[in-house]
Amino acid sequence: MKIEINNLCKFYGTKKVLKNVNLQIDEGMFGLLGPNGAGKTTLMRVLTALISKNSGEVKIDGINISDKKAVRNIIGYLPQDFSMYPSLSVYEAMDYIALLCEMNNKKARKVVIEELLCKVNLEKNMRTKVKALSGGMRRRLGIAQAMINNPKVLIIDEPTVGLDPEERVRFRNMLRDFSEGKIVILSTHIVEDIESTCENLAVLRSGEIAYTGKVNEIIRDANGYIWSALVEKEQLSEIKDKYEVISAVTEESRIKVKFISKLRPFEDAVSIKPNMEDAYMKIIKGV
């Protein structure tokens, strides 16, 4: 089971949104990181056969992306802007999606729906109208509907938007279990979600693959690039002019600044061990 993407290009008018994207995604959890506007959503909409590519080749489990019906039969998708019929109850909404997936046995549907609603902690809200759900609850309903046909590939855009910390942990654990023998793609700008769940990832920057590899390797590659220094407030603007600043925290009358530099920037700067967010910022800033 794998996804193969070769020289994928996508235009909106004259704007090239995806630029010769080459990527292979194998079974398990895969992270897709990138800032807003990097092309993540466009890539996912191509993979789900919702929009057509301009050029290149994409195969999912050996199926060419041009065979839209076959592709959609093996994919579950939760877009960032998920909506359901507001007047339906949670159970009715799930039942409707199940029917669209050609799950015609009523008893079998009931078993699957109740099991999924338990997994996303909505079992007590089966009769609640969709319009009465909170933003986080709607997100959980969206996750459940994306999983209803037990897809071989599950693609989720900004998966933890609207979820509280406890729900995020529960959700990540659920996806990790679901990914056994399948592909689960998490597209997000929240670095923690990728670091906590994925072994492999890709970073999109301006429509191009800026990095692909393992999570531990992206962190290792940032060694020697991340620096920290305690500076006077008036020095901060000078540092921002010269370096890519990751954070700046006031400590009494001074500021502790963390920034990116290829070489030792100045005598008082101390090289520090990078984390996932530092490594991501290094790639996005092109250092």
Summary of the structure (lengths in Angstrom):
residues: 287
radius of gyration: 21.6
end to end distance: 34.6
largest distance: 71.3
contacts: 887
relative contact order: 0.14
helix: 36%
strand: 32%
